[in-house]
Amino acid sequence: MLIGHGMSSRIAFLDAQNNRMLASSSVFRRQQFLIRTLGGYTDNICQRRILRQIKSMAVGTASEADAESILRTITPTLDPSRHKGQAGKIAVIGGCREYTGAPYFAAISALKIGADLSHVFCTKDAAPVIKSYSPELIVHPLLEESYSVRDEDRRSISSKVLAEVYKWMERFDCLVVGPGLGRDPFLLDCVSEIMRHARQSNIPIVVDGDGLFLVTNSLDLVSGYPLAILTPNVNEYKRLVQKVLDCEVSDQDAPEQLKSLAKRIGGVTILQKGKSDLISDGETVNSVSFSGSPRRCGGQGDILSGSVAVFSSWARQCIFAAEKNQSIRRPTNPMLLGSIAGSALLRKAASHAFEINKRATLTSDIIGCLGRSLEDICPAS
């Protein structure tokens, strides 16, 4: 059991590298900015919730997480004194000629949950399509694919793309890499550099879809980075296990294998999607197993990635507030909390959508139920 009582669950798992973060001046500036913008986590509220109760997590086996308590805890209060951006600024890196729905699903889900701003960095072909889905998204048509780049121009175009993306990078609380990304070599090379820059700037990264294809073949992009979250489905998880552990997936020893995988990759958080979602950072294993929807329409993983990005950002803000007030006495992993919260909310929203639409349930129906599902657990007023 992760946490015992609803409002008492604002605990923190500060990652082990916090001291090293301050060694970088850009990282230090970013931490100070986060601390200044914690309007939704007032000192008294955060201290009360953190100090009431702290329970240790089960190790080695999958312990059912108290997901609703976590959702109540890390979701910030709505405060009229706050300004735009303080509830989260999320960026999705994805979207190409073939795939425009996935980045939209991830980005709009972040807004539906409560993030203030949601950006999409995609290829020029994908941008007009994604823009047409919703005026709520800020769409950047900056990425390029090989077919539009001559060999002699690859280096100059790559430098130009990266320079434009880097201008925005430190504004974001979390990146979602992979929805609708595709597997174009030039595009993947650019995204690899974006991930390296995000890592240097200490920005959390949620990796899904084709981002997992990229990471599986270039583990150095996330290895040893505690602010990375991988969200593999069955096949993506199988490839990761084969690459990292050099074995096949074990259903009988699933929690321990997941823990070993996360530890081997250096303490990243892995959310293994399945009938029950298993989540581990290499130290603990937690499950989220209450029922969602039996209708397995495509796109639910994109909702999950956007949701996890928002909740991880909120958990991290809460931890910064607690650290500022010296309220924490043990290390905590905000990526783990965010993953549990995102998994739980998606399952609840999918369940609501299925109750209404049955076999006709689509991803857009589930997105429409995100707000109601969070409201049921954590009322806004």
C-alpha angles and dihedrals in degrees: 000000000000103000132005112210133028107244092027094065101088093116125146135220100199107203117244094245100063093110092050090051090067091058089078115071093211090051091049091052090050092051091050090050091052092050091050092052099051095111093138093056105060117193096248096046094048094046094048094049096045098044099046097076138353120182126184121244125242115256127210098012130063109262117196106249121230088236098170091055090051091050092052091046103049098036106099122232118254106251123179090212092066122096134220112291100026092100092057144298112218129187126199117204104202147077128110138171095290100037122048102136098066098060090045092052092050095045098044091046089058090055094045090055093051112275111142099218133023124189132189122203107196143146120288092250093054098045100078091048094049091045089055092057094064139351088213093079126080104222123197115196094202109119123092135205127216096255091065097045125078116219093243091053099048097099096046094045092047091052091049093049093048093047090054093048093046090058088068101035104094091051092070129089093200141002125219108204123193116025106134091347098136124202105271108148097224092047092048091050090055092047090051090058091047089054092049091051092048089051092051088051091049094241116155116246128204111198121202141150115001088000086073090053088054094046095046089058094040107034092168088076091074107009111125093005109124093192093065123100123192118199106190126177121215097285095039090050091050091055092049093051092048092048099043105028097026093225142089126273113274116213093184094055098029100138095049092045091051091049091050091049094051091046093048091054088054106264101312115153115249123197105196107201118217145109084314116020113234118204128190140162094192093269104062137017122216133176135209107199112155112124124275124172128321087209105092102197116170119260101049090110089058090054088050094052093051091046094049090050092056097044093046089053091050092047090051092050090051091052092050089053092049092046091051090055092042089240096138123086100172135041118265135188113225090189090063092050092047092050092051092048094048093048092049096048094048091052092050093047092048090051092052092047092050092051088060104034106024110184091001093063113135132184090256089058090055092049088053090058097050095090094047091048093052091045091055090057102031112022115210093223 
